[in-house]
Amino acid sequence: GFLLGQSRSNSINRSLLRSFAPFEQKRDLERMLMDTVTVQDLAAYLREPTGLVQLVDVREPQELALSQLPGFINLPLSEYEQWSTMIESILNFNQETWVICHHGLRSAQMCQWLEGKGCQIVKNITGGIHAYALEIDRSVPLY
C-alpha cells in the first residue's frame, strides 16, 4: 500500500500508522518507514566526505577488529550505559547522522533511540557493513 511507498518517513505516514496499524505491527512498520540510506549512498559519501554527516557504528569492538570503515564513531550497544548519558556531547543533534551495524537491525534500534532523544536527521544504512562488503568493496571482510 501507500504507507510503504516511495516516501520514506514522514509525519503523515507515521500518523496514519499510529491510527490504523494493530499494536504489534506498529514497531515493525515504523522501522520500515525509518529514513534510510543505501550502501551506495555511503560509498559516495566516503569517496568525498564533506564533514556534514556524522557516521555512527553501533557494532561491538570485536566486530570492528574484523571489519570497519573509516570515519565512524563507535558506540557499541553493549556499552550503552557508558555513553548514553553523554550522547549530546558526543553527537551534534542538529547534524545529519547515519548509523551502521552488521546487517541493519541494531542500527535501526539506534536510529529510533536517537530520534527519541531529539536528534533531527537520523538515517539507517540499510544492509549494514555486510551489504557494503558484498555490493561496494569486496576487500571489506565478511563475518
Sequence and secondary structure as in RCSB ss.txt:
>XXXX:A:sequence
GFLLGQSRSNSINRSLLRSFAPFEQKRDLERMLMDTVTVQDLAAYLREPTGLVQLVDVREPQELALSQLPGFINL
PLSEYEQWSTMIESILNFNQETWVICHHGLRSAQMCQWLEGKGCQIVKNITGGIHAYALEIDRSVPLY
>XXXX:A:secstr
 GGGSS  S HHHHHHHHHHS HHHHHHHHHHHS EE HHHHHHHHHS  S EEEEE S HHHHHH   TTEEE 
 GGGHHHHGGGHHHHS TTSEEEEE SSSHHHHHHHHHHHHHT SSEEEETTHHHHHHHHT TTS   
